[in-house]
Amino acid sequence: MTPQNITLPRNPSVMIIEDQTVVREMLRQMIEEKLNYAVVATASTGKEGVELALQHQPDILILDIRLPDISGVEVLYRLKHSYPEIKILVFSGKIEGKIARCLVRDGVRGFVSKNENMSRLKTALEIIAQGETCFSHEFNDALITALKNPEVTVDQMAMMLTDREREVAVMIAKSFSSKEVAVALNISVKTAQNHRTNLMRKLNVHDSAGVIRFVIRQGLYDPCEGL
């Protein structure tokens, strides 16, 4: 018989952000049946996932990197600033060095490749639930390579931006002010300024010239067009 003044530890709660329905349900089944953890919510998009995570405040979040709206990296960034206690395990496909660096920078607790056996994901969840970290060899190799070679490709940077941030980047290249961006997109000036700040942070540039170089290299805007 358990004394009334002793509280037994509860199993952690889990949330899943994954755009593929089959994968999402497979993860839920494994977590509930094999680990007896409670899956408190699931989401198929990043924005929905952020809202649900803040609402349910799960102990652990399983997060895919490639989502149909904002990237998993952006989800991680938003949650770690609004809900820093959350433990995030990335469950995704091939990992690029730049992405690995961003994930570590923003405090991800683990990475498991979708190419690995599901038992590996189960083990990673158990390790993270105990307050430890768990990264695959693939992730560690990508991170080491990125640290040795800090060069970032244009495609890797582009993947970090939302569609709206790409749109704002092009407007910056066309010399739009924040007020003009706001009018063109029917948003507030503050929102336009936030988009500008976020995209410059992701691109690791500090002025409009850096944004212009990115936009031109990405083929989003040709400054000679119309001349």
PyMOL CGO cylinders between C-alpha atoms (Angstrom):
from pymol import cmd
from pymol.cgo import CYLINDER

trace = [
    CYLINDER, 0.00, 0.00, 0.00, 1.41, 3.39, -1.00, 0.3, 1, 1, 1, 1, 1, 1,
    CYLINDER, 1.41, 3.39, -1.00, 1.57, 6.01, 1.81, 0.3, 1, 1, 1, 1, 1, 1,
    CYLINDER, 1.57, 6.01, 1.81, -0.74, 8.97, 1.07, 0.3, 1, 1, 1, 1, 1, 1,
    CYLINDER, -0.74, 8.97, 1.07, 2.08, 11.49, 1.37, 0.3, 1, 1, 1, 1, 1, 1,
    CYLINDER, 2.08, 11.49, 1.37, 4.12, 9.88, -1.41, 0.3, 1, 1, 1, 1, 1, 1,
    CYLINDER, 4.12, 9.88, -1.41, 3.49, 10.95, -5.00, 0.3, 1, 1, 1, 1, 1, 1,
    CYLINDER, 3.49, 10.95, -5.00, 4.39, 8.39, -7.62, 0.3, 1, 1, 1, 1, 1, 1,
    CYLINDER, 4.39, 8.39, -7.62, 6.18, 9.76, -10.72, 0.3, 1, 1, 1, 1, 1, 1,
    CYLINDER, 6.18, 9.76, -10.72, 3.89, 10.02, -13.73, 0.3, 1, 1, 1, 1, 1, 1,
    CYLINDER, 3.89, 10.02, -13.73, 4.77, 8.99, -17.23, 0.3, 1, 1, 1, 1, 1, 1,
    CYLINDER, 4.77, 8.99, -17.23, 5.66, 11.94, -19.48, 0.3, 1, 1, 1, 1, 1, 1,
    CYLINDER, 5.66, 11.94, -19.48, 3.15, 13.48, -21.85, 0.3, 1, 1, 1, 1, 1, 1,
    CYLINDER, 3.15, 13.48, -21.85, 4.02, 13.63, -25.54, 0.3, 1, 1, 1, 1, 1, 1,
    CYLINDER, 4.02, 13.63, -25.54, 2.94, 15.66, -28.54, 0.3, 1, 1, 1, 1, 1, 1,
    CYLINDER, 2.94, 15.66, -28.54, 3.62, 14.91, -32.22, 0.3, 1, 1, 1, 1, 1, 1,
    CYLINDER, 3.62, 14.91, -32.22, 4.07, 17.37, -35.09, 0.3, 1, 1, 1, 1, 1, 1,
    CYLINDER, 4.07, 17.37, -35.09, 4.23, 15.37, -38.33, 0.3, 1, 1, 1, 1, 1, 1,
    CYLINDER, 4.23, 15.37, -38.33, 2.53, 16.15, -41.65, 0.3, 1, 1, 1, 1, 1, 1,
    CYLINDER, 2.53, 16.15, -41.65, 2.12, 12.53, -42.80, 0.3, 1, 1, 1, 1, 1, 1,
    CYLINDER, 2.12, 12.53, -42.80, -1.01, 10.98, -41.28, 0.3, 1, 1, 1, 1, 1, 1,
    CYLINDER, -1.01, 10.98, -41.28, 0.27, 7.40, -41.46, 0.3, 1, 1, 1, 1, 1, 1,
    CYLINDER, 0.27, 7.40, -41.46, 3.52, 8.27, -39.70, 0.3, 1, 1, 1, 1, 1, 1,
    CYLINDER, 3.52, 8.27, -39.70, 1.69, 10.36, -37.11, 0.3, 1, 1, 1, 1, 1, 1,
    CYLINDER, 1.69, 10.36, -37.11, -0.67, 7.53, -36.19, 0.3, 1, 1, 1, 1, 1, 1,
    CYLINDER, -0.67, 7.53, -36.19, 2.15, 4.98, -36.17, 0.3, 1, 1, 1, 1, 1, 1,
    CYLINDER, 2.15, 4.98, -36.17, 4.05, 7.15, -33.69, 0.3, 1, 1, 1, 1, 1, 1,
    CYLINDER, 4.05, 7.15, -33.69, 0.97, 7.57, -31.50, 0.3, 1, 1, 1, 1, 1, 1,
    CYLINDER, 0.97, 7.57, -31.50, 0.37, 3.82, -31.39, 0.3, 1, 1, 1, 1, 1, 1,
    CYLINDER, 0.37, 3.82, -31.39, 3.97, 3.03, -30.51, 0.3, 1, 1, 1, 1, 1, 1,
    CYLINDER, 3.97, 3.03, -30.51, 4.13, 5.67, -27.77, 0.3, 1, 1, 1, 1, 1, 1,
    CYLINDER, 4.13, 5.67, -27.77, 0.86, 4.66, -26.15, 0.3, 1, 1, 1, 1, 1, 1,
    CYLINDER, 0.86, 4.66, -26.15, 1.29, 0.88, -26.43, 0.3, 1, 1, 1, 1, 1, 1,
    CYLINDER, 1.29, 0.88, -26.43, 5.04, 0.38, -25.99, 0.3, 1, 1, 1, 1, 1, 1,
    CYLINDER, 5.04, 0.38, -25.99, 5.85, 3.21, -23.57, 0.3, 1, 1, 1, 1, 1, 1,
    CYLINDER, 5.85, 3.21, -23.57, 2.49, 3.91, -21.93, 0.3, 1, 1, 1, 1, 1, 1,
    CYLINDER, 2.49, 3.91, -21.93, 3.10, 7.64, -22.39, 0.3, 1, 1, 1, 1, 1, 1,
    CYLINDER, 3.10, 7.64, -22.39, 0.11, 9.91, -22.95, 0.3, 1, 1, 1, 1, 1, 1,
    CYLINDER, 0.11, 9.91, -22.95, -0.11, 11.53, -26.39, 0.3, 1, 1, 1, 1, 1, 1,
    CYLINDER, -0.11, 11.53, -26.39, -1.90, 14.76, -25.53, 0.3, 1, 1, 1, 1, 1, 1,
    CYLINDER, -1.90, 14.76, -25.53, -2.07, 16.24, -29.04, 0.3, 1, 1, 1, 1, 1, 1,
    CYLINDER, -2.07, 16.24, -29.04, -0.95, 15.84, -32.65, 0.3, 1, 1, 1, 1, 1, 1,
    CYLINDER, -0.95, 15.84, -32.65, -0.56, 18.39, -35.44, 0.3, 1, 1, 1, 1, 1, 1,
    CYLINDER, -0.56, 18.39, -35.44, 0.14, 18.26, -39.17, 0.3, 1, 1, 1, 1, 1, 1,
    CYLINDER, 0.14, 18.26, -39.17, 1.52, 21.80, -39.54, 0.3, 1, 1, 1, 1, 1, 1,
    CYLINDER, 1.52, 21.80, -39.54, 4.05, 23.89, -37.68, 0.3, 1, 1, 1, 1, 1, 1,
    CYLINDER, 4.05, 23.89, -37.68, 1.79, 26.80, -36.80, 0.3, 1, 1, 1, 1, 1, 1,
    CYLINDER, 1.79, 26.80, -36.80, -0.93, 24.51, -35.47, 0.3, 1, 1, 1, 1, 1, 1,
    CYLINDER, -0.93, 24.51, -35.47, 1.73, 22.58, -33.58, 0.3, 1, 1, 1, 1, 1, 1,
    CYLINDER, 1.73, 22.58, -33.58, 3.06, 25.66, -31.82, 0.3, 1, 1, 1, 1, 1, 1,
    CYLINDER, 3.06, 25.66, -31.82, -0.45, 26.64, -30.71, 0.3, 1, 1, 1, 1, 1, 1,
    CYLINDER, -0.45, 26.64, -30.71, -1.28, 23.15, -29.42, 0.3, 1, 1, 1, 1, 1, 1,
    CYLINDER, -1.28, 23.15, -29.42, 2.07, 22.76, -27.68, 0.3, 1, 1, 1, 1, 1, 1,
    CYLINDER, 2.07, 22.76, -27.68, 1.57, 26.01, -25.79, 0.3, 1, 1, 1, 1, 1, 1,
    CYLINDER, 1.57, 26.01, -25.79, -1.97, 24.95, -24.93, 0.3, 1, 1, 1, 1, 1, 1,
    CYLINDER, -1.97, 24.95, -24.93, -1.21, 21.39, -23.74, 0.3, 1, 1, 1, 1, 1, 1,
    CYLINDER, -1.21, 21.39, -23.74, 2.41, 21.94, -22.58, 0.3, 1, 1, 1, 1, 1, 1,
    CYLINDER, 2.41, 21.94, -22.58, 3.64, 18.36, -23.17, 0.3, 1, 1, 1, 1, 1, 1,
    CYLINDER, 3.64, 18.36, -23.17, 6.83, 17.13, -21.54, 0.3, 1, 1, 1, 1, 1, 1,
    CYLINDER, 6.83, 17.13, -21.54, 8.23, 15.90, -24.87, 0.3, 1, 1, 1, 1, 1, 1,
    CYLINDER, 8.23, 15.90, -24.87, 7.58, 17.01, -28.45, 0.3, 1, 1, 1, 1, 1, 1,
    CYLINDER, 7.58, 17.01, -28.45, 8.34, 14.78, -31.43, 0.3, 1, 1, 1, 1, 1, 1,
    CYLINDER, 8.34, 14.78, -31.43, 9.00, 17.14, -34.33, 0.3, 1, 1, 1, 1, 1, 1,
    CYLINDER, 9.00, 17.14, -34.33, 9.50, 16.69, -38.06, 0.3, 1, 1, 1, 1, 1, 1,
    CYLINDER, 9.50, 16.69, -38.06, 11.75, 19.24, -39.77, 0.3, 1, 1, 1, 1, 1, 1,
    CYLINDER, 11.75, 19.24, -39.77, 9.97, 19.44, -43.11, 0.3, 1, 1, 1, 1, 1, 1,
    CYLINDER, 9.97, 19.44, -43.11, 6.45, 20.76, -42.61, 0.3, 1, 1, 1, 1, 1, 1,
    CYLINDER, 6.45, 20.76, -42.61, 4.03, 22.32, -45.13, 0.3, 1, 1, 1, 1, 1, 1,
    CYLINDER, 4.03, 22.32, -45.13, 4.03, 25.82, -43.64, 0.3, 1, 1, 1, 1, 1, 1,
    CYLINDER, 4.03, 25.82, -43.64, 6.89, 26.80, -41.31, 0.3, 1, 1, 1, 1, 1, 1,
    CYLINDER, 6.89, 26.80, -41.31, 9.94, 24.59, -40.84, 0.3, 1, 1, 1, 1, 1, 1,
    CYLINDER, 9.94, 24.59, -40.84, 10.56, 22.46, -37.77, 0.3, 1, 1, 1, 1, 1, 1,
    CYLINDER, 10.56, 22.46, -37.77, 13.52, 24.72, -37.00, 0.3, 1, 1, 1, 1, 1, 1,
    CYLINDER, 13.52, 24.72, -37.00, 11.17, 27.69, -36.72, 0.3, 1, 1, 1, 1, 1, 1,
    CYLINDER, 11.17, 27.69, -36.72, 8.80, 25.65, -34.52, 0.3, 1, 1, 1, 1, 1, 1,
    CYLINDER, 8.80, 25.65, -34.52, 11.71, 24.85, -32.23, 0.3, 1, 1, 1, 1, 1, 1,
    CYLINDER, 11.71, 24.85, -32.23, 12.80, 28.47, -32.07, 0.3, 1, 1, 1, 1, 1, 1,
    CYLINDER, 12.80, 28.47, -32.07, 9.30, 29.71, -31.19, 0.3, 1, 1, 1, 1, 1, 1,
    CYLINDER, 9.30, 29.71, -31.19, 8.64, 27.06, -28.55, 0.3, 1, 1, 1, 1, 1, 1,
    CYLINDER, 8.64, 27.06, -28.55, 12.00, 27.34, -26.82, 0.3, 1, 1, 1, 1, 1, 1,
    CYLINDER, 12.00, 27.34, -26.82, 11.36, 31.04, -26.31, 0.3, 1, 1, 1, 1, 1, 1,
    CYLINDER, 11.36, 31.04, -26.31, 7.74, 30.64, -25.17, 0.3, 1, 1, 1, 1, 1, 1,
    CYLINDER, 7.74, 30.64, -25.17, 7.96, 27.27, -23.39, 0.3, 1, 1, 1, 1, 1, 1,
    CYLINDER, 7.96, 27.27, -23.39, 11.65, 26.59, -22.58, 0.3, 1, 1, 1, 1, 1, 1,
    CYLINDER, 11.65, 26.59, -22.58, 10.89, 23.56, -20.39, 0.3, 1, 1, 1, 1, 1, 1,
    CYLINDER, 10.89, 23.56, -20.39, 9.74, 21.43, -23.32, 0.3, 1, 1, 1, 1, 1, 1,
    CYLINDER, 9.74, 21.43, -23.32, 12.06, 18.60, -24.44, 0.3, 1, 1, 1, 1, 1, 1,
    CYLINDER, 12.06, 18.60, -24.44, 12.14, 18.32, -28.22, 0.3, 1, 1, 1, 1, 1, 1,
    CYLINDER, 12.14, 18.32, -28.22, 13.09, 15.19, -30.16, 0.3, 1, 1, 1, 1, 1, 1,
    CYLINDER, 13.09, 15.19, -30.16, 13.44, 15.66, -33.91, 0.3, 1, 1, 1, 1, 1, 1,
    CYLINDER, 13.44, 15.66, -33.91, 12.24, 12.71, -35.99, 0.3, 1, 1, 1, 1, 1, 1,
    CYLINDER, 12.24, 12.71, -35.99, 13.05, 13.50, -39.60, 0.3, 1, 1, 1, 1, 1, 1,
    CYLINDER, 13.05, 13.50, -39.60, 14.77, 12.42, -42.78, 0.3, 1, 1, 1, 1, 1, 1,
    CYLINDER, 14.77, 12.42, -42.78, 18.23, 13.37, -43.98, 0.3, 1, 1, 1, 1, 1, 1,
    CYLINDER, 18.23, 13.37, -43.98, 19.81, 16.06, -41.84, 0.3, 1, 1, 1, 1, 1, 1,
    CYLINDER, 19.81, 16.06, -41.84, 21.92, 18.89, -43.26, 0.3, 1, 1, 1, 1, 1, 1,
    CYLINDER, 21.92, 18.89, -43.26, 24.83, 20.39, -41.33, 0.3, 1, 1, 1, 1, 1, 1,
    CYLINDER, 24.83, 20.39, -41.33, 23.31, 23.86, -41.19, 0.3, 1, 1, 1, 1, 1, 1,
    CYLINDER, 23.31, 23.86, -41.19, 20.06, 22.48, -39.79, 0.3, 1, 1, 1, 1, 1, 1,
    CYLINDER, 20.06, 22.48, -39.79, 21.94, 20.40, -37.22, 0.3, 1, 1, 1, 1, 1, 1,
    CYLINDER, 21.94, 20.40, -37.22, 23.72, 23.53, -36.00, 0.3, 1, 1, 1, 1, 1, 1,
    CYLINDER, 23.72, 23.53, -36.00, 20.43, 25.42, -35.67, 0.3, 1, 1, 1, 1, 1, 1,
    CYLINDER, 20.43, 25.42, -35.67, 18.81, 22.57, -33.77, 0.3, 1, 1, 1, 1, 1, 1,
    CYLINDER, 18.81, 22.57, -33.77, 21.66, 22.35, -31.28, 0.3, 1, 1, 1, 1, 1, 1,
    CYLINDER, 21.66, 22.35, -31.28, 21.73, 26.14, -30.91, 0.3, 1, 1, 1, 1, 1, 1,
    CYLINDER, 21.73, 26.14, -30.91, 18.05, 26.19, -30.00, 0.3, 1, 1, 1, 1, 1, 1,
    CYLINDER, 18.05, 26.19, -30.00, 18.28, 23.36, -27.49, 0.3, 1, 1, 1, 1, 1, 1,
    CYLINDER, 18.28, 23.36, -27.49, 16.95, 20.23, -29.19, 0.3, 1, 1, 1, 1, 1, 1,
    CYLINDER, 16.95, 20.23, -29.19, 17.34, 17.18, -26.94, 0.3, 1, 1, 1, 1, 1, 1,
    CYLINDER, 17.34, 17.18, -26.94, 17.64, 14.48, -29.57, 0.3, 1, 1, 1, 1, 1, 1,
    CYLINDER, 17.64, 14.48, -29.57, 17.49, 13.43, -33.22, 0.3, 1, 1, 1, 1, 1, 1,
    CYLINDER, 17.49, 13.43, -33.22, 16.37, 10.13, -34.73, 0.3, 1, 1, 1, 1, 1, 1,
    CYLINDER, 16.37, 10.13, -34.73, 16.35, 9.52, -38.47, 0.3, 1, 1, 1, 1, 1, 1,
    CYLINDER, 16.35, 9.52, -38.47, 13.21, 8.16, -40.13, 0.3, 1, 1, 1, 1, 1, 1,
    CYLINDER, 13.21, 8.16, -40.13, 15.48, 5.60, -41.74, 0.3, 1, 1, 1, 1, 1, 1,
    CYLINDER, 15.48, 5.60, -41.74, 16.20, 4.02, -38.35, 0.3, 1, 1, 1, 1, 1, 1,
    CYLINDER, 16.20, 4.02, -38.35, 14.23, 1.27, -36.64, 0.3, 1, 1, 1, 1, 1, 1,
    CYLINDER, 14.23, 1.27, -36.64, 11.30, 2.38, -34.49, 0.3, 1, 1, 1, 1, 1, 1,
    CYLINDER, 11.30, 2.38, -34.49, 12.97, 0.77, -31.51, 0.3, 1, 1, 1, 1, 1, 1,
    CYLINDER, 12.97, 0.77, -31.51, 15.59, 3.52, -31.78, 0.3, 1, 1, 1, 1, 1, 1,
    CYLINDER, 15.59, 3.52, -31.78, 12.90, 6.16, -31.42, 0.3, 1, 1, 1, 1, 1, 1,
    CYLINDER, 12.90, 6.16, -31.42, 11.47, 4.34, -28.39, 0.3, 1, 1, 1, 1, 1, 1,
    CYLINDER, 11.47, 4.34, -28.39, 14.91, 4.29, -26.76, 0.3, 1, 1, 1, 1, 1, 1,
    CYLINDER, 14.91, 4.29, -26.76, 15.48, 7.97, -27.53, 0.3, 1, 1, 1, 1, 1, 1,
    CYLINDER, 15.48, 7.97, -27.53, 12.16, 8.91, -25.92, 0.3, 1, 1, 1, 1, 1, 1,
    CYLINDER, 12.16, 8.91, -25.92, 13.05, 6.99, -22.77, 0.3, 1, 1, 1, 1, 1, 1,
    CYLINDER, 13.05, 6.99, -22.77, 16.47, 8.65, -22.59, 0.3, 1, 1, 1, 1, 1, 1,
    CYLINDER, 16.47, 8.65, -22.59, 15.06, 12.16, -23.13, 0.3, 1, 1, 1, 1, 1, 1,
    CYLINDER, 15.06, 12.16, -23.13, 12.32, 11.53, -20.55, 0.3, 1, 1, 1, 1, 1, 1,
    CYLINDER, 12.32, 11.53, -20.55, 15.12, 10.96, -18.03, 0.3, 1, 1, 1, 1, 1, 1,
    CYLINDER, 15.12, 10.96, -18.03, 16.59, 14.38, -18.79, 0.3, 1, 1, 1, 1, 1, 1,
    CYLINDER, 16.59, 14.38, -18.79, 19.41, 13.17, -21.08, 0.3, 1, 1, 1, 1, 1, 1,
    CYLINDER, 19.41, 13.17, -21.08, 20.11, 13.78, -24.78, 0.3, 1, 1, 1, 1, 1, 1,
    CYLINDER, 20.11, 13.78, -24.78, 20.13, 11.26, -27.61, 0.3, 1, 1, 1, 1, 1, 1,
    CYLINDER, 20.13, 11.26, -27.61, 21.48, 11.96, -31.11, 0.3, 1, 1, 1, 1, 1, 1,
    CYLINDER, 21.48, 11.96, -31.11, 21.98, 9.55, -34.00, 0.3, 1, 1, 1, 1, 1, 1,
    CYLINDER, 21.98, 9.55, -34.00, 25.39, 9.00, -35.57, 0.3, 1, 1, 1, 1, 1, 1,
    CYLINDER, 25.39, 9.00, -35.57, 24.06, 10.64, -38.74, 0.3, 1, 1, 1, 1, 1, 1,
    CYLINDER, 24.06, 10.64, -38.74, 23.22, 13.80, -36.82, 0.3, 1, 1, 1, 1, 1, 1,
    CYLINDER, 23.22, 13.80, -36.82, 26.58, 13.91, -35.05, 0.3, 1, 1, 1, 1, 1, 1,
    CYLINDER, 26.58, 13.91, -35.05, 28.44, 13.47, -38.34, 0.3, 1, 1, 1, 1, 1, 1,
    CYLINDER, 28.44, 13.47, -38.34, 26.43, 16.28, -39.98, 0.3, 1, 1, 1, 1, 1, 1,
    CYLINDER, 26.43, 16.28, -39.98, 27.09, 18.58, -37.02, 0.3, 1, 1, 1, 1, 1, 1,
    CYLINDER, 27.09, 18.58, -37.02, 30.83, 17.88, -37.00, 0.3, 1, 1, 1, 1, 1, 1,
    CYLINDER, 30.83, 17.88, -37.00, 31.02, 18.54, -40.75, 0.3, 1, 1, 1, 1, 1, 1,
    CYLINDER, 31.02, 18.54, -40.75, 29.13, 21.81, -40.33, 0.3, 1, 1, 1, 1, 1, 1,
    CYLINDER, 29.13, 21.81, -40.33, 31.43, 22.96, -37.53, 0.3, 1, 1, 1, 1, 1, 1,
    CYLINDER, 31.43, 22.96, -37.53, 34.48, 22.20, -39.65, 0.3, 1, 1, 1, 1, 1, 1,
    CYLINDER, 34.48, 22.20, -39.65, 32.99, 23.92, -42.69, 0.3, 1, 1, 1, 1, 1, 1,
    CYLINDER, 32.99, 23.92, -42.69, 30.83, 26.89, -41.67, 0.3, 1, 1, 1, 1, 1, 1,
    CYLINDER, 30.83, 26.89, -41.67, 29.87, 27.70, -45.26, 0.3, 1, 1, 1, 1, 1, 1,
    CYLINDER, 29.87, 27.70, -45.26, 26.11, 27.61, -45.75, 0.3, 1, 1, 1, 1, 1, 1,
    CYLINDER, 26.11, 27.61, -45.75, 24.49, 26.97, -49.11, 0.3, 1, 1, 1, 1, 1, 1,
    CYLINDER, 24.49, 26.97, -49.11, 21.77, 29.23, -50.45, 0.3, 1, 1, 1, 1, 1, 1,
    CYLINDER, 21.77, 29.23, -50.45, 19.32, 26.32, -50.55, 0.3, 1, 1, 1, 1, 1, 1,
    CYLINDER, 19.32, 26.32, -50.55, 19.89, 25.57, -46.87, 0.3, 1, 1, 1, 1, 1, 1,
    CYLINDER, 19.89, 25.57, -46.87, 19.21, 29.18, -45.95, 0.3, 1, 1, 1, 1, 1, 1,
    CYLINDER, 19.21, 29.18, -45.95, 16.12, 29.30, -48.15, 0.3, 1, 1, 1, 1, 1, 1,
    CYLINDER, 16.12, 29.30, -48.15, 14.64, 26.28, -46.38, 0.3, 1, 1, 1, 1, 1, 1,
    CYLINDER, 14.64, 26.28, -46.38, 14.74, 28.21, -43.12, 0.3, 1, 1, 1, 1, 1, 1,
    CYLINDER, 14.74, 28.21, -43.12, 12.38, 30.91, -44.38, 0.3, 1, 1, 1, 1, 1, 1,
    CYLINDER, 12.38, 30.91, -44.38, 8.61, 30.81, -44.41, 0.3, 1, 1, 1, 1, 1, 1,
    CYLINDER, 8.61, 30.81, -44.41, 6.78, 31.72, -47.62, 0.3, 1, 1, 1, 1, 1, 1,
    CYLINDER, 6.78, 31.72, -47.62, 5.85, 35.09, -46.14, 0.3, 1, 1, 1, 1, 1, 1,
    CYLINDER, 5.85, 35.09, -46.14, 9.48, 35.78, -45.14, 0.3, 1, 1, 1, 1, 1, 1,
    CYLINDER, 9.48, 35.78, -45.14, 10.64, 35.04, -48.70, 0.3, 1, 1, 1, 1, 1, 1,
    CYLINDER, 10.64, 35.04, -48.70, 8.01, 37.46, -49.93, 0.3, 1, 1, 1, 1, 1, 1,
    CYLINDER, 8.01, 37.46, -49.93, 9.22, 40.15, -47.54, 0.3, 1, 1, 1, 1, 1, 1,
    CYLINDER, 9.22, 40.15, -47.54, 12.84, 39.46, -48.51, 0.3, 1, 1, 1, 1, 1, 1,
    CYLINDER, 12.84, 39.46, -48.51, 12.01, 40.18, -52.15, 0.3, 1, 1, 1, 1, 1, 1,
    CYLINDER, 12.01, 40.18, -52.15, 10.30, 43.42, -51.14, 0.3, 1, 1, 1, 1, 1, 1,
    CYLINDER, 10.30, 43.42, -51.14, 13.36, 44.44, -49.14, 0.3, 1, 1, 1, 1, 1, 1,
    CYLINDER, 13.36, 44.44, -49.14, 15.45, 43.80, -52.25, 0.3, 1, 1, 1, 1, 1, 1,
    CYLINDER, 15.45, 43.80, -52.25, 13.08, 46.11, -54.13, 0.3, 1, 1, 1, 1, 1, 1,
    CYLINDER, 13.08, 46.11, -54.13, 13.74, 48.82, -51.49, 0.3, 1, 1, 1, 1, 1, 1,
    CYLINDER, 13.74, 48.82, -51.49, 10.31, 48.59, -49.84, 0.3, 1, 1, 1, 1, 1, 1,
    CYLINDER, 10.31, 48.59, -49.84, 10.16, 50.19, -46.39, 0.3, 1, 1, 1, 1, 1, 1,
    CYLINDER, 10.16, 50.19, -46.39, 8.45, 48.33, -43.53, 0.3, 1, 1, 1, 1, 1, 1,
    CYLINDER, 8.45, 48.33, -43.53, 5.42, 50.59, -43.98, 0.3, 1, 1, 1, 1, 1, 1,
    CYLINDER, 5.42, 50.59, -43.98, 5.26, 49.80, -47.70, 0.3, 1, 1, 1, 1, 1, 1,
    CYLINDER, 5.26, 49.80, -47.70, 5.58, 46.07, -46.98, 0.3, 1, 1, 1, 1, 1, 1,
    CYLINDER, 5.58, 46.07, -46.98, 2.75, 46.36, -44.47, 0.3, 1, 1, 1, 1, 1, 1,
    CYLINDER, 2.75, 46.36, -44.47, 0.47, 48.10, -46.97, 0.3, 1, 1, 1, 1, 1, 1,
    CYLINDER, 0.47, 48.10, -46.97, 1.28, 45.66, -49.78, 0.3, 1, 1, 1, 1, 1, 1,
    CYLINDER, 1.28, 45.66, -49.78, 0.64, 42.58, -47.62, 0.3, 1, 1, 1, 1, 1, 1,
    CYLINDER, 0.64, 42.58, -47.62, -2.23, 44.07, -45.60, 0.3, 1, 1, 1, 1, 1, 1,
    CYLINDER, -2.23, 44.07, -45.60, -0.42, 43.53, -42.29, 0.3, 1, 1, 1, 1, 1, 1,
    CYLINDER, -0.42, 43.53, -42.29, 0.64, 45.85, -39.49, 0.3, 1, 1, 1, 1, 1, 1,
    CYLINDER, 0.64, 45.85, -39.49, 3.95, 47.70, -39.63, 0.3, 1, 1, 1, 1, 1, 1,
    CYLINDER, 3.95, 47.70, -39.63, 5.03, 45.83, -36.49, 0.3, 1, 1, 1, 1, 1, 1,
    CYLINDER, 5.03, 45.83, -36.49, 4.34, 42.47, -38.16, 0.3, 1, 1, 1, 1, 1, 1,
    CYLINDER, 4.34, 42.47, -38.16, 6.32, 43.58, -41.23, 0.3, 1, 1, 1, 1, 1, 1,
    CYLINDER, 6.32, 43.58, -41.23, 9.22, 44.59, -38.98, 0.3, 1, 1, 1, 1, 1, 1,
    CYLINDER, 9.22, 44.59, -38.98, 9.04, 41.23, -37.20, 0.3, 1, 1, 1, 1, 1, 1,
    CYLINDER, 9.04, 41.23, -37.20, 9.22, 39.39, -40.54, 0.3, 1, 1, 1, 1, 1, 1,
    CYLINDER, 9.22, 39.39, -40.54, 12.25, 41.49, -41.46, 0.3, 1, 1, 1, 1, 1, 1,
    CYLINDER, 12.25, 41.49, -41.46, 13.98, 40.76, -38.15, 0.3, 1, 1, 1, 1, 1, 1,
    CYLINDER, 13.98, 40.76, -38.15, 13.24, 37.02, -38.31, 0.3, 1, 1, 1, 1, 1, 1,
    CYLINDER, 13.24, 37.02, -38.31, 14.42, 36.51, -41.88, 0.3, 1, 1, 1, 1, 1, 1,
    CYLINDER, 14.42, 36.51, -41.88, 17.64, 38.45, -41.27, 0.3, 1, 1, 1, 1, 1, 1,
    CYLINDER, 17.64, 38.45, -41.27, 18.30, 36.34, -38.17, 0.3, 1, 1, 1, 1, 1, 1,
    CYLINDER, 18.30, 36.34, -38.17, 17.79, 33.13, -40.13, 0.3, 1, 1, 1, 1, 1, 1,
    CYLINDER, 17.79, 33.13, -40.13, 20.01, 34.32, -42.99, 0.3, 1, 1, 1, 1, 1, 1,
    CYLINDER, 20.01, 34.32, -42.99, 22.61, 35.61, -40.52, 0.3, 1, 1, 1, 1, 1, 1,
    CYLINDER, 22.61, 35.61, -40.52, 22.76, 39.00, -42.24, 0.3, 1, 1, 1, 1, 1, 1,
    CYLINDER, 22.76, 39.00, -42.24, 22.71, 42.41, -40.60, 0.3, 1, 1, 1, 1, 1, 1,
    CYLINDER, 22.71, 42.41, -40.60, 21.58, 44.80, -43.32, 0.3, 1, 1, 1, 1, 1, 1,
    CYLINDER, 21.58, 44.80, -43.32, 19.50, 45.07, -46.47, 0.3, 1, 1, 1, 1, 1, 1,
    CYLINDER, 19.50, 45.07, -46.47, 22.54, 44.37, -48.64, 0.3, 1, 1, 1, 1, 1, 1,
    CYLINDER, 22.54, 44.37, -48.64, 22.80, 40.89, -47.17, 0.3, 1, 1, 1, 1, 1, 1,
    CYLINDER, 22.80, 40.89, -47.17, 19.13, 40.22, -47.89, 0.3, 1, 1, 1, 1, 1, 1,
    CYLINDER, 19.13, 40.22, -47.89, 19.54, 41.49, -51.46, 0.3, 1, 1, 1, 1, 1, 1,
    CYLINDER, 19.54, 41.49, -51.46, 22.51, 39.15, -52.07, 0.3, 1, 1, 1, 1, 1, 1,
    CYLINDER, 22.51, 39.15, -52.07, 20.47, 36.20, -50.83, 0.3, 1, 1, 1, 1, 1, 1,
    CYLINDER, 20.47, 36.20, -50.83, 17.43, 37.08, -52.96, 0.3, 1, 1, 1, 1, 1, 1,
    CYLINDER, 17.43, 37.08, -52.96, 19.51, 37.48, -56.12, 0.3, 1, 1, 1, 1, 1, 1,
    CYLINDER, 19.51, 37.48, -56.12, 21.52, 34.28, -55.53, 0.3, 1, 1, 1, 1, 1, 1,
    CYLINDER, 21.52, 34.28, -55.53, 18.28, 32.38, -54.88, 0.3, 1, 1, 1, 1, 1, 1,
    CYLINDER, 18.28, 32.38, -54.88, 16.83, 33.67, -58.16, 0.3, 1, 1, 1, 1, 1, 1,
    CYLINDER, 16.83, 33.67, -58.16, 13.87, 35.32, -56.43, 0.3, 1, 1, 1, 1, 1, 1,
    CYLINDER, 13.87, 35.32, -56.43, 14.55, 38.75, -57.91, 0.3, 1, 1, 1, 1, 1, 1,
    CYLINDER, 14.55, 38.75, -57.91, 16.51, 40.16, -60.83, 0.3, 1, 1, 1, 1, 1, 1,
    CYLINDER, 16.51, 40.16, -60.83, 17.49, 43.81, -60.23, 0.3, 1, 1, 1, 1, 1, 1,
    CYLINDER, 17.49, 43.81, -60.23, 18.04, 44.25, -63.96, 0.3, 1, 1, 1, 1, 1, 1,
    CYLINDER, 18.04, 44.25, -63.96, 14.49, 43.17, -64.80, 0.3, 1, 1, 1, 1, 1, 1,
    CYLINDER, 14.49, 43.17, -64.80, 12.62, 45.87, -66.66, 0.3, 1, 1, 1, 1, 1, 1,
    CYLINDER, 12.62, 45.87, -66.66, 15.74, 47.84, -67.62, 0.3, 1, 1, 1, 1, 1, 1,
]
cmd.load_cgo(trace, "trace")
